Amino acid sequence: MEEGSLSPSLERLEITLQQLIRRIHEKMDILMAQGVTGRQFFVMKRIHERGKMTVSEVANELNVSLSAITALTDRLFKTGLIKRDRDEKDRRLVWLTMTPQGEKTLQDCGANRQEVFRKYLGDLTQEDLTSLVNICDKILASLKKEQ
């Protein structure tokens, strides 16, 4: 495709993606359990997947500043969704793990997020959904190459 004919499509895609992402995020924020934000959900999900993590590991994996993750995990700790445990061999290390309340909240949030996707993407055919996932994977791969 020539560059000139690509521009209108890219402009339309930008507008469409902005609207789509904003509206889906609005719906997900409404359905998040116990006031958990989207960022908190992803931090909790990552800790759950790994079992335990340090604040630095979370920041590195999510490509967020250490200070931002520290503030975010402080809120999760204060609400009882994660706990902090000092490493027995190296007391400087603090491990973040999920609490039972955090696991339940994560499960509820995940179910609510899936419901939003089912509601708004449920009308797509399996072929369309597969194409959408493949396109997103290609874009993500390009973004990862830059890092």
C-alpha positions as CSV (number, residue, x, y, z in Angstrom):
1,M,0.0,0.0,0.0
2,E,1.3,3.5,-0.9
3,E,2.1,5.9,1.9
4,G,-0.4,8.5,0.6
5,S,-3.3,6.0,0.6
6,L,-2.3,4.7,4.1
7,S,-2.7,8.1,5.9
8,P,-6.5,8.4,5.9
9,S,-6.7,4.8,7.2
10,L,-4.2,5.5,9.9
11,E,-6.0,8.6,11.0
12,R,-9.3,6.7,11.1
13,L,-7.6,3.9,13.1
14,E,-6.2,6.3,15.6
15,I,-9.6,7.9,16.3
16,T,-11.3,4.5,16.4
17,L,-8.7,3.1,18.8
18,Q,-8.9,6.1,21.1
19,Q,-12.6,5.8,21.4
20,L,-12.6,2.1,21.7
21,I,-10.0,2.0,24.5
22,R,-11.5,4.9,26.4
23,R,-15.0,3.3,26.3
24,I,-13.8,-0.2,27.2
25,H,-11.7,1.2,30.1
26,E,-14.7,3.2,31.4
27,K,-16.8,0.0,31.4
28,M,-14.1,-2.0,33.1
29,D,-13.5,0.7,35.7
30,I,-17.1,0.6,36.7
31,L,-17.0,-3.2,37.1
32,M,-13.7,-3.5,38.9
33,A,-14.2,-5.1,42.3
34,Q,-13.8,-3.1,45.5
35,G,-12.4,0.0,43.7
36,V,-9.4,-1.7,42.3
37,T,-7.9,0.3,39.4
38,G,-6.7,-1.2,36.2
39,R,-3.1,-0.6,37.1
40,Q,-3.6,-2.3,40.5
41,F,-5.3,-5.2,38.7
42,F,-2.3,-5.8,36.5
43,V,0.2,-5.6,39.4
44,M,-1.9,-8.1,41.3
45,K,-2.2,-10.3,38.3
46,R,1.6,-10.3,37.8
47,I,2.3,-11.1,41.4
48,H,-0.3,-13.9,41.3
49,E,1.3,-15.4,38.2
50,R,4.8,-15.4,39.6
51,G,3.8,-16.3,43.2
52,K,6.0,-13.6,44.7
53,M,7.9,-10.6,43.4
54,T,9.9,-7.7,44.6
55,V,8.7,-4.1,43.9
56,S,11.7,-3.7,41.5
57,E,10.7,-6.9,39.6
58,V,7.1,-5.6,39.2
59,A,8.3,-2.2,38.0
60,N,10.7,-3.8,35.5
61,E,8.1,-6.3,34.1
62,L,5.4,-3.6,33.7
63,N,7.9,-1.0,32.5
64,V,6.8,1.5,35.1
65,S,8.9,3.7,37.4
66,L,9.9,2.2,40.8
67,S,8.3,5.2,42.6
68,A,5.0,4.6,40.8
69,I,4.9,0.9,41.7
70,T,5.9,1.6,45.3
71,A,3.0,4.0,45.7
72,L,0.6,1.5,44.0
73,T,1.8,-1.5,46.1
74,D,1.5,0.6,49.2
75,R,-2.2,1.1,48.5
76,L,-2.6,-2.6,47.8
77,F,-0.9,-3.4,51.1
78,K,-3.0,-1.0,53.1
79,T,-6.2,-2.5,51.7
80,G,-5.1,-6.0,52.5
81,L,-4.8,-7.3,48.9
82,I,-1.1,-8.0,49.0
83,K,1.4,-8.7,51.8
84,R,5.0,-7.9,52.3
85,D,7.5,-10.4,53.7
86,R,11.2,-9.8,54.2
87,D,13.5,-12.3,52.7
88,E,15.0,-14.5,55.5
89,K,18.5,-14.7,53.9
90,D,18.6,-11.1,52.7
91,R,16.6,-8.8,54.9
92,R,16.9,-5.9,52.3
93,L,14.6,-7.8,50.0
94,V,10.9,-7.5,50.5
95,W,8.7,-10.0,48.7
96,L,5.2,-9.1,47.6
97,T,2.6,-11.9,47.7
98,M,-1.2,-12.1,47.3
99,T,-3.4,-12.4,50.4
100,P,-6.5,-14.6,50.2
101,Q,-8.6,-11.4,50.0
102,G,-6.4,-10.3,47.1
103,E,-6.8,-13.6,45.3
104,K,-10.6,-13.3,45.6
105,T,-10.6,-9.7,44.5
106,L,-8.3,-10.6,41.5
107,Q,-10.6,-13.4,40.5
108,D,-13.7,-11.1,40.7
109,C,-11.9,-8.4,38.7
110,G,-10.8,-10.9,36.1
111,A,-14.3,-12.2,35.7
112,N,-15.7,-8.7,35.4
113,R,-13.1,-7.8,32.8
114,Q,-13.9,-10.9,30.8
115,E,-17.6,-10.0,30.9
116,V,-16.8,-6.6,29.3
117,F,-14.8,-8.3,26.5
118,R,-17.6,-10.8,25.9
119,K,-20.2,-8.1,25.8
120,Y,-18.4,-5.8,23.4
121,L,-16.5,-8.4,21.3
122,G,-19.1,-11.2,21.4
123,D,-20.6,-10.1,18.1
124,L,-17.4,-10.8,16.2
125,T,-17.1,-14.0,14.4
126,Q,-14.3,-16.4,15.5
127,E,-12.5,-15.6,12.3
128,D,-12.7,-11.8,13.0
129,L,-11.6,-12.3,16.6
130,T,-8.6,-14.5,15.5
131,S,-7.6,-11.8,12.9
132,L,-7.9,-9.1,15.6
133,V,-5.7,-11.1,18.0
134,N,-3.1,-11.7,15.2
135,I,-3.0,-8.1,14.2
136,C,-2.5,-7.0,17.8
137,D,0.2,-9.6,18.3
138,K,2.1,-8.2,15.2
139,I,1.8,-4.6,16.6
140,L,3.0,-5.8,20.0
141,A,5.9,-7.6,18.5
142,S,7.0,-4.4,16.7
143,L,6.7,-2.5,20.0
144,K,8.8,-5.1,21.8
145,K,11.6,-4.9,19.1
146,E,12.1,-1.2,20.0
147,Q,12.7,-1.9,23.7
